[in-house]
Amino acid sequence: MSLRLEKRARPDDPPELKRAARSTVAHLTQYPQFPDWRELVPEHNVGEVAPTLSDTSGALEKPKSPNRRLLLPPPALYFDRPVSAVLTMFRTSLGNGLPSSAIPDLQDHYGRNSLPAPPKPSTLKMLVKQLTDFMVLILLAATITTAVMGETDSSIVLAVVIVLNTVIGFTQEYKANKAMEALSSLDVPMAQVIRDGQTEMVESATLVPGDVVILEEGQAVPADLRLVEVSQLEIVESILTGESVGVQKSVERIRAKIGKISRAITHQPQQVTQIQRKLALLGKWLVGIALGLCVVIVVIGLAWKQEAAHMIEIGIALAVSVIPEGLVAVVTVTMALGVRRMAAENAIVRSLPSVETLGSVNVICSDKVDVRKITGTLTEGKMGAAQVWTTDDSLYTFSNSTSMDPNVGGVLRASARASVIHPDVSHKKEGALAADE
């Protein structure tokens, strides 16, 4: 919520808006957090609204009440006010931070410092999703038709195909969602803050406006922060831009956009994959062919003076036989096998049709052509040595080249063992040594 006093106290604004603006300012300036009405208006608008807000017949000259309860300012005031004004608004300081006693009230008012999780699909919704595919709907119609016609064997076979397809698709999506939830629960970001004059580590979700956060090298930025003091600060914004090259930061006032970007990403409509479009088109063609055959058979039978009910039954049977009841099962099983192969490489696939989309890719064109800028869009955003080629023509291979753990990929230990086993060896060829993981 924004006060927008600069839009209600201009000289040409209606009198009722000016009165409302003066009344708002008169009320807010009674709190110790707002000693000057100019802190409630953007700096570049102070001169324009000064004639209106200064003319209050002494309403702004009332003595302050130090015992008034803390008034929590709206978010619009976090970013475009001087640091001293922001510190006063939240009754905090750079040296002592917020008092612990104020944290519960601030958390109740502002909520948790975390992005809203995307809505999780219910079990029933995931199950229904497997049954709403166009080809599956055709199989359902064929199952009902054969059952009504008394062809029990055919209806049972079709029902089994539908059940297997549904179980495989539902199981894969359910397990993938559970795996993603488990991975999310493992990552609990922490933040270093000053509270009660002491530096402590807290969960970033418990941060509140007014907390003084300390950023050090290698730490993640835990929230939308207003920078106060910086020294050669660079932030890796790969989560926003895909570039893992650090971006230099200053104390210049800006508005953060991470929340808006998150909402834009999580609310994107789900797109239909290429194989889903092709199967739906095939299903429509098959329905058209089946109906056409049914009509042709019935018309020919009636032209030959055959019984109408009997010819309709034959036409329906031929129409059902056109439907490839095994196609859906074959496609589902094939994609499920692809998911298993990808799972062996630590890749989680949430939707079976995505396997077909990824499998059809043979060339990836990326705009990351500058080798001097190692980006994190298609990589981990980490630089590492995968192989070391020495002057004696030896080639050493690291099994985990991007690990930050110095004990992982210990080429020195492997080299020492090789020297002990073969002390007289002075020339190693490619593949002679592999470091432990």
N, C-alpha and C positions, 0 to 999 in steps of 0.2 A: 504494500500500500504506500502511495506517495502523497505527500502534502500538496505538492504542485502550487505552492503559494505564488510562484512567479507567473502563473496563469490566472490567478484570481485577484491580484492586487495591482494590475497595471493601470495607468491613468485612464485608459479608455474602457475599462471593464465596468459592467453594471454595478450600481451602488450596493445591491444585495450581496454580490460576490465580495466586494471590498469589505463590507461589514463582517461577513463570515471569516475572511482572512484575518482581519484585525482581532476578532474574537478568538480565533485559533491561536494566534501568536500570543495574545494576552494570557491565555490559559497555559500554554506550554512554557512560557518564560517564568512561570512561578516555580518551576522545578529547578533544582540546583544544576541539573545536567545541561540546561539550555540558558546560560547566562545572557546570551545576546541573540536577538531575533535574526541577525545576519547569518547565523550558523544554520538556519532552517531554509535558506534560499541559496541556490547555486551562485557562486561568486560573480559570474558574468551578468546576473540579473539583479544584483543588489541595488545598483544605481537606478534601475527602472522602477522598482517597487518601493524604494525608500520613501518617496512622498506619501504613499498610502499607509505603509506600516509604521512610519514614524509619527503620523498624526493620529494618536489614540487618546488624546485628552488625559494623559497621565496614567492610562490603564497599564502601560508597561513599566511604570515606575514603582509598582508595589514591592514591598520587601519580599525577599525570597524566603521560602519555608524549608529549612534544612531537614525537617522531620517528615517531609512527604515521602511516600513510597517511591521506589525506583520505577521510573516510567521507561518502558522498553520501546526504543525508537523503531520506526519502520525500516525495512531493508534498503529503501532508496537513499538513506542517509549514510550507509556504510562506506561508499566508494568516493563520493565527490565532496567530502568535507575534509578540512585540515586534520592532521593526526591528533593534535591537541584537543580538537572538538570531539573527535570520535572517542578518545580516551575519557573525556568528561561525560559523554553520553552514557557510557557503559560503566562508569565509576571504576575504572581499572587503571593500571599503570604499567609501564614497561618493566619496572623493576620488581614489582610484587605480583602482577597479574590479578586475576579475579580471586576473591575469597571463596573457599570451598562451600561456605554456607549459601552462596548465591547461585551455585551451579544447578541444584534441583529446580528452582523456580525458572531459570533460563531455559532448561531443557524442556520443562512442561510447556513453556510459551512457544519456543522456536522448533521443538521436535528434535529428532536425531539428525546428525550430520551424515546422512547417507542418501545416495540416490535411490529413488523408488525402484524396487525390483519389478521386472516385467511380469505381467499376470501369468501365473502358472496354469496350464491347461488341466482341467479336471480329468479324472480317469474315464468318466463317461464320455466326455467330449473327444478324448483320444480314440475311444472305441468306436464312437459314431463316425469319426473321420475316416476310419478304415472302410466303412460300409457305404460311404457317399461317393466313392469313385464311380465314374460313369460305367466302366466295364463291370464293376461289381454289381451295380444296379441292374445291368442287363442279365447277369447271372442269377440275381435274385428273381427277376421276372421270369426267366426260363425255369427256375426251380419251382416256382408256384404254378406255372403253366403245366409242366410235366406231372406235377403232383395231382392237379385237377383232372388231367387226362388219364390218370391211373398208371402212369409209367413210373412205378416206385423206384426201380433201379436207377433210372436216369436222374430222378429228383434227389436221391441219396448221394449219388456221385457229385452232382452240382453243389449240394449242401456241404459236403466234405471239403470241396475246393474252396468254397467261400469261408468256411470256418478256419481252414489252414492259413489262407491268405490274411484273414483278420488277426489271427493269433500271432503270426510272424511279424506283421507290421506293428501291431500294438505292443508286443514285447520289446521290439527294438526301440521304439520311441520312448517307452516307459523307462527302460534301462538307461537310455541316453540322458533323459531328463534327471534321473536320480544321480547319475555320474556327474552331471554339471552342477547339481546342488551340492554334492559332496565336495567338489573342487572349490566352490564358492565359500563353503563353510570353513575350509582350511586356511583361507587367506583372511587374516584379521589385521588390517593396517593399523599401525600405531603412530602416535604423534607425541612430540616432546613439547611440553607446555610449562609455563610458570604459573603456579597457583600458591597463594599464601606465601609468596616470596621464595618458594622452593621449586626446583626443576624436577619434573616427574614425567614418566611415560604413561600415556593413557590411550585407550582405543580411540581412533579418529572419529568413530560414530558418536562419541560422547562430547565432542567439541561443541562449544556454544559461542555465539557472537560476544566478543569481549575477551576471549582467551588470547593470551600472548603465546604464540607458537614460535619455536626455535627450529630453523631449518639448517641442517648440516649436510655435508657432502655425502651423497649416496642415499639420502632419505627421500621418500616419496612425499609429494605435496599433499597434505591430508584434507584440504578444504579450499574453498575460494577465500584467499587471504588478501588482506591489505598490507602491502610491504611498508615497513617503517624504517628499518636500517638494513642496508645491504652492502656487501663488499665483494665485488666481482662475481655476482650471483648469475649462474646460468642454469636454466631449467630445460630438461629434455621433454619436449611436448609431442612425442611420437604418438601418444594416445589421441591427439587432436589432428596432427598434420601428417603423421607417418614418418616424419624426419626425426632421427635420433641424434642429430647434431644439436648441441645445447644452444638455447636462445638467451641472450643476455637480458637481465631484468633490472629495473630501476624502481624508485619509489613513486613514479608517476602514477596518478590515479586513473584506473581503468575499471571497466565492469567485466566480471568473469562470465563465461559462456558455457562452462562444462555441463551445467544442469540442462540448458536448452538443447545442447547437442545430444545428451543422453536421452531426453524425451523424443527427439526427432528420430533417433536410431531405434528405440524400443517400440515406437508406434508405427513403424513402417508396415504396410500390408504385405502379407505373405504372397509371394509370386509363384505361379505355376511353372514347373520345370518343363523342358522340352519333351521328355518322354511322357509326361502326363498329358500334354497337349496332343501328342501323336496318338496315344491310346484313346483319348476322348474322341478324336476325329475318326479313328478306326471303328470305335463303337457306334458312332452315328452312321457311318457307312454300312456297317453290318445290320443295324436296325432297319435302314432303308432297304437293303437287299432282302432281308428276311420278310419284311412286310410286302415287298414287291412279289417275291416268290409265292407267298401265301395267297395274294390276290390272283396271280396268274393261275395257280393250281385250282383254286375254287372256280374261277371263270371257265377254265377248260373242262372241269368236271361237270359243271352245270350245262355247258354246251353239248356234252355227250350224254345228257339226260341222267347223270348220276345223282345219288341222294345228296342233298345240300349239307346235312349235318356230317355225313361221312367225309365229304370233300373238305369241309372246314377243318375237321380233325386232322386230315392228312396235310393240309396246308400249314397248320400250326406246328405239326411234327417236323416238317421240312424247315420251317423258319427257325425252330429251336436248334436243329442240327447244324445250321450255318454258324452258330455262335461258338467260337473256340474256347471252350470252358477251361482248357489247360493253359491258355495264354497268360492269364493273370497270375496263376500259381508259378509258372516258369519265370516270369519277370520278377515276382517278389522273392523267390528263392535265389535267383541270380544276384539281385541287389543285396540280399542278406549275406551271401557268401562274400561279396565285396566289402561289406561292413566288417565282417570278421577278419578279413585280411588287413583292413586299415586299422582295426583295433590292435592287431599284433604290432603295429608301428606307432602305438600310443595316440591314435587319432579317434576322436569321438564324433560319430555321425548321428545327428538328432533326427534326421528325416531320411527315410530310405531313398526317395527319388533324387536326393542330392548326390547319391553315389553315381548315378548316370550322368549328371551334369559334370561332375569332377572327372569322371572317366572319359568323357568325350573331349577333354582338353589335351591338346598335344603341343601347343606352343603358348607360353605366357609372355605377353609383351608388357614390359614395365618401363615407366618413365625414369627409373632410377639408374641413369646411365653414367653418372659421375662416380668413378670408383673411389674417389677421395671421400665421399660421403656415404658411409655404410649406414643404411636406413633400416628401420625395423618394420617396414610394411610387409615384406615377404620373408623376413628373417627374424631372429630373436633380438636383433638390435645389440648384439654383443660381438666384439672382435676377439678372435682367438687364433692360436697357431695349431693348425691341423697336422702339419708335417714340418720337420726341421731337416734341412739338407746341409750337411757340414762340408768343410773343405776337403776332407778325405773321401768324399763321394759316398758318405753314409746317409741313409734316409731314415729318420725316426718318425714314427706315427703316433699321434695322441688319440686315445679312444674317446676322450671327452674334452674337446678343445676349448669350449666356451665356459667351462666351469670356473667359478670364482674361488673354489676351494683349492688351496695350494697343495693339499694332499691328494688331489685327484689328478690323474695323468702324470704320475711321478716319473718323468724321463730320467731324472738323476738316479733314482733307485734302480731302474732297469739298466741304466748304463753301468752302474757299479756292479750289479750282478753279472753282466756280460763280461766286465773286466776281470772279475774273480774266476769265472768259468773258463774264459779264453784270454789269459793275460798276454799272450803273444800275438793276438790278432790286432792288426794295425789298419785293416781296410775292410769296411763293411759295405755290402751291396744293399740294394733296395729291398725292404721287407725284412731286414736282418733283426730289427728290434721294434717292439711295440710296447708302449708304456702301459702300466696297469691303470685300470679305471678306478 
